[in-house]
Structures are given as C-alpha cells and as structure tokens.
Amino acid sequence: MLNDTNDLPIYQQQIKTLSELEELIKTLLEGPNELPVYQQQIKTLSKLQQQIKTYIRQLEVTDRHEVGKSSVITPKDELELKSEYLTRTPEEQEKIVLDPYNPESNPIFYETLQNLFPGALPMPAYMQTTYEALGDYGFNNKNTMAMTTLCRDEITKPFLIDIIRQWGKSFNCSSLAGFVMMGKTAFAAAADHVPLMDNQRRFAYYAMPHIAISKDGEVGQVYRYGVSKVSHACGSLEVIAKELMSGRLKLEMDMQDLEQTIIRQKILSSINYGDKPNLVEITKLASQILAKELPHLLSDVDTSLFKYAVMTGIQIHGPMDTTWIYPQEFYVVDRDLPSQQEQLNSFKALQQHKFDEIKKQQEEEQIKL
C-alpha cells in the first residue's frame, strides 16, 4: 500500500529526517563533551520515529480489514480512511490508532464484547497472565510444552502463534469448532513429546471454541481479507444454531462430515428439548462441554510423572486484527498440591482493572455532557 498513489509520503519523509537527526546527535555524543540534552532528544526522536512507523502499519491493517462491509478496498476508500485518522490530534492518534485494544478504538465492538462476554481480556494480556501465573508452579518455556485445541479456522492462528511464542512449541490437538476430537491414542502421542526435566514432565493445555464480533457489534461476522462478502465464525456452530432455530436437524451419521456430526451430537446432548440457543449461547455451551471433556481425556495421565495446567474459555475475533479471550477454567494438576488440583484466580485483578478503566471513562464522558 505504501507504494501506490495514496501513499503517506510526508510520514515516510519524517522517518528519513528523524533517522538523519538521530545519527547526527549520536555523532555529537561521540565528541569530548557529553550533552545530556541530546541524549533526551535521541530518546524522544526514536519514540516519535517508532510511532510514525506503527501509525502507518496500523493504517494499513485498518484499511485492509475495516472499510465498510467489504474486504475489497478501493483507492478512494483508503484515502477517506486515512483522512479520517489524520484529522485526529497527536494525542488521539497515539491513544487510539496505536492501540487497537483501547476501547475508544472501536467503541461499539467493545460495548458488545463486554455485554456478551464480561471480563474478556486482550489476548496479549491473557497470555502473559497465564504464563506468569504458571511460573509460580514451576512451568516455563524450557521445561513445558503447550497443547492446543482450537478451531482449524485460519483466524485462530494469532492465538496459536502467541501460545508458541510464550511456550516455545505446541502439540496441535485442534479440530472443527475447537472440540476435543482426538482420543487417548492421539493424546498418548502428544504426552510422549512432552520434555522430561528434573524427573518431571509438564504441559499447558489451552482449549477454546471461537466467535467473531465485527466493529459494528455484529455477532458471528468477520470480514476476511480478499473475500468480498461477510464471513462467519464459528461457521460450524452457526450451522447448528440455525438448524435448531428452523426445527430441522440432521441427525444421521454422515461419514463425509464426521466432525460436524459429532459436534451436533455433543450440543444436542447438552440442551433440553425445544431449546434454541443463539450463537453466543451455543459458543458458551461449547466451552462448557470442552471443560467437562478435558478431565476425561486427561484422566489416565500419570501424575507421579506429569504436572499440567488447563485453560479454557472462548477466543473472540475483533476488529483491527485483535484477539480477545473470555477466560473460564484455569487450574493446575500436581500431586504435590494439597488436593492435587488448584484453581487459579489470576484474571480477577486484571479484569477489575479493566472495569475500573471503563467506569472512569464513563464518568469522564458524563462530565463532558
């Protein structure tokens, strides 16, 4: 995008100028006299230079995914979007454009998110919290392997990448809609890959279905790059929700659609006759089913050799390539613990901080009115 007719040449020139200034100041610092003021200028210039680079990158992401209802972006769309952001003050640009997780970046989405999934956290904060919390129990990226059960949808990949970034590697247990489809044989293979260190094997298991919310608060809708029509997540769960709403269910075993058949049976076995859950409700139900099934899958784990952690919840795809996590189960299984299992409440403080931020913003808005 930076090479087309709707370039941002002024920002590119500023980057070049800032780089030259930075080099000049460094040269001055190599002289006999120390100049503390220039040291501060280098810090300021470097920060501004990075902000401009990030600003351009964020505009690219926003242009690609968030203009209108289509992923096919015209030059006119790009120009209009850039003009909109360029009208903001520098403070607004740094606060909003550079932080897609800031509630003010997408207020309608964020309101919908907190109404439907109260306490949902930005994925980076969630991952850092789980990693640091498990560190207190002896887990780290040297002695622990991650395991993941997510949907096969390519938009779940950022979560998988972040898991691998934290833990170093992950055994892929994924399936359609993020359900646990692998049996004990497949899990035995995964367990055999877990590193043995200090006479103990450790793994961290993340298992979650997923759902999308658009910037306009449309549940289940996601706009994929290169696709001119609205797409859905999770498509598998949406199909079942629509079948329940219509009253026509496909109950036969379809060997050409085995995973969807199994998912449908799991959902139907967990609701009452006549229930018609919507997509949000059926996604939460899927998460609950996952949380109940994992202990059965892990029941044969030899706790004299293994210690492990389980994290369940819901992965939520938001605008501007953001990923959010709605945390549910988080516990550690270790024979040395008093009850061999301990629930972790690591998210409460982080969620309370988010609630306090929202309350403060609401109060500030009331003052302005």
N, C-alpha and C positions, 0 to 999 in steps of 0.2 A: 504493500500500500504506500510506503514512503517514497516509491519511485514513480508514482502516477502523477497526473496533472493536479490532483488535490493534495499535494504534498504539504508538509509543515516546514517549509524552508527556514522560517525565522527561528524555529526551535533548533533545527539542525545547525544553523549558523551560531546560535548561542552556545551549543555544546562545543563547537570548534573553538569559539572565542574563550570559553571558560577553560578548556584544556590548555590553550596557549598561556593564559594568565597563570594557571596553576604551575606550569613549567617555569615561567618567569620568576614567580615567587620562590620556588624551590631553588632556583639558581642564586637568588639573592641570599637565601638562608645558608648557602654554602660558603658565603663570604666570611670575613673575620668578625663581623658584628652580628649578634643574634637579634632578631627582630620579632618579638613575641606577637606584635600586632599582625604581622604577615602570617604567622602560624595560625592565628584565628581566622584570617581571611581564607587560607587554604581549606580549613575545615568547612567554612561557610560555602565557599565556591564548590567544593566537592559535593556537599549536600545538595546544592541547587542543581548541579550538573546531573546528579542521580535522579532528582525529582523530575527534571525535564525528560530524561530518558524513559523513566517509568510512566510519565504522563503520556508520552507518545505511544508506548506499548499498550497502555490501558485504553487509549482511544481506538487502537487497532482492534483490541478484543471487543470493545463495546460496539464498534462499527460492524464487526463480523457477526455478532450474535443478537444484538438488541434493537436493531432498527425495525420498527413496525412489526408486522406479523410474518415476515419472510426472511430467510437467510440469504436471499439473492439481493445483494446491496448494490445500488446504483451510485455513480459518482455524485449525483445530486443528494442522495441520502447521506453519504459520507460528509459532504460539505455542510449540510444542515446540522448534523450531529456535532461536528467539530465547532461550528459557530455557537451552538448552544453551550458547550462546555467552556469555550473561550470567553463568554460573557461573564463567567463567574470570577469572583475576586481570587487573588492568590491563596488566601486562607481557605476559601471554599474548595478550590482545586486540590489543595493538599489534603484537606479533611475528607472530601468526598471521592474525587476521582482516583486518588492514590490508594484508597482503602475501600475496595468493593464490599467488605464485610461491615462497613459502617451503616447503621440503619438508615441514615439520610441518603445513602446512595440509591436505594430502592425502597422507599417508604411503604408502598402498597404491598410489595412482596413481604417485607419484614413484618408488617402488621398481620398479614395472613399466616406467616410462619409461626408467630408467637401465639396466635389464636388457636391454631390447629395442633401445633407441637410446642407447647410452652416449655421453655428451658432448652430449646435447641441451641447448639453451640457451633461456632465456626470450626470446620474440620481441623485447621492447624492447632487451635486451642485444645480441642478434644484429644488429638494425637499426643500433643506434648503432655497433657494431664495424665493420660493413661501410662505413657512411658515413664514419667517421673514417679507416679504412684507405685508402679510395679518395681521400680528401682529400690524402693524401701523393702521389698520382699526378695531381693537378690536377682531380679531379672535385668539383663542388659543385652545390648546388641552383639556381645561377644559370645554369651552362653545360651541365648534364646533364639528359637525360630518361630516366626509368626505362621499362623494358618488363617486362611480367609475363606469364608463362604459368602460371596456376593453374587449379584445377578451378572450374567455374562454380557449384559449391555455395555457397549464401549464407554458410555458416560460414567460408569462406576470406576473407571481406571484411575482418575486422580486420587481416589481413596486408597486403592491398592498401591499406587506409587508412593503415597505418603507412609503407608504401613511398611513398605520395603525400605524407604528412606530411614525410618526410625529403627527398624529391627534388622536390616541387612538382607533378609531373604524371607520368602513366604511360600508355603506349600499351598497350591491353588485347589481349594475344595469347592469351587463355585459351580452354580447350576442356574437354571432358569428361575428368575424371581428371587434368587438368593436362598432357596430352600436347601436343606441338607438332603442330598440325594445319594451321596456315597455311603456305602455300608462299612461294616467292620473290617473287611479285607482291604479296602482302599485306605481306611484310617490307619490300619496296621502299617501300610507302606509309608504313610506320612510320619507316623511316630518313629519309624526306623531311621528317618532322616534327621531327627532332632539331635543336636550335638550333645555329647556326653562330656561334661566338665565337672570336676570336683565330685565325681561319683553320682552325678545327678543330671537328669535331662529336663529342660524347661521349654515350654511353648506358650505363646499368647494367641488365643483364638478369637478372631473378630467375625461375627456372623450377623448380617443385616439385609433385609429387603430394602427397596428404594422407591422413591416417589419424586416427582418434579413439581415445582411451583414456578410459574412464569413471573416476570417483573410486574405484570398486571394482576397477580394473585390468582391466576387460572391454575387450578389443581390438576396435576397429571399432564400438563402441557409443557413441552420443551421444544425449542427451536434449534435444530441441528444445522451446522454449517454445511452448505451445499444442497440442502433439502428445502424445496420451495413451499412445502406445506407443513402444517403443525405435526409434530410427532408426540409420542406418549411415553410415560414412564410411571409405573411399570406396566408395559403392554400386556403381559401375562395376567396380572391381577385385574387390570381393567376389563379384559375379556370376560373373566368370571363374574365381576361386578355387574356387567351388562347382561350376562346370561341370567343372573339372579333377578335382576330388575324386570327382565322380559318374561320370566317364568318358564323359559325353555333351556334346559340344561343337557349337556352332552355327557351322559353317564357311562357310555360304553368305553371299554379299554381300547384305546387307539394306539397300536404298536408303532405307527408312524408319527405319533405325537405323545410319546410316553411321559415325558416330564410334565407337560401340561395336564395330562390325565391324572397323574399323581398329585399335583398341586391342587387340582379341583377337588379330589377326594379328601385331601387334608383340610381344605377350607370347609367343605360341606360337613365334615365330621366334627367341626368346631363351632357350628352355629345351630340355632334352633330352626325347626321347620317354619317356613314363611318369612324368615329374616331376609332383609335385602340391604346388606351393608354397602355404603358408598365406598369410593376408592380409598379415602383416608381411613375409614373404619376397617376395611379389609387389609390394608397395609399394616395397621397396628395389630390386627389379628395375626397376620403372617409373622410379625416379630414375636408375638407371644408363643406361637407354635414352635418357632425356631428355639426360643428359650427353653421350652419344655422338652424338645427332642435332643438337644445337645447333651444333657446329662446321661441319656440312654446311650448315645453314641460313645460317650467317654467313660461309660461305666466299667469297662474292662481295663482301663488304664492302671498300670501298676504304680500305686502312689509311693511304694518304697523306693522307686527309681525316678518317677516323674513328679514334677510340680508344674502346675499350669494355671493360666488365667483365662477367663471367659468374659467377653464383652459383646453385648447385644444391643440393638437399638434400631434406628431407621436412618438410612442415608438419604439426604434431601438435596436435590439439584436446584440451585437458584440461578438468578441472572448473573451476568458478567463472570461466567465460569466459576462461580462459588459453589462450594460443597459444605453442607451443614450436617450435623449429627444430632439426632434425638436420642440421648442415652437412656438405656434401660438397665439390663443386668451388668454388673461389674463385680466379679469375685475371683478369689484366689483359692486353689485347692492345693493343700500342702499337709502332709502327715504330721508335721511338727507344730501346726496350729492347734489351739485348744480343741476345736471341733472339726479339725481337718479342712474346714472351709470358712472363709471370711469374706463378708460383703464389704466392698469399698464405697465410701461416700465422697469420693474425690471431686465430684462435679458440683456439689451443693454451693461451695464458696464461689466458684466461677459463675454459676447460674445466678446467685444472689447479686454478684457484681453487675451482671448484665441487667437484672431487674432494676437495680439502683440507677444505672445509666439511663434506662428508659424512663423511669419516674422523673429523673432530673430534667430530661429533655422535654417531657410533657409539662412540667412546671414552668420551664423557660418559655414554652410556647404560650401558656396561659398568661404569663406576664406580658408578652408581646401583644396579645389580644387586648 
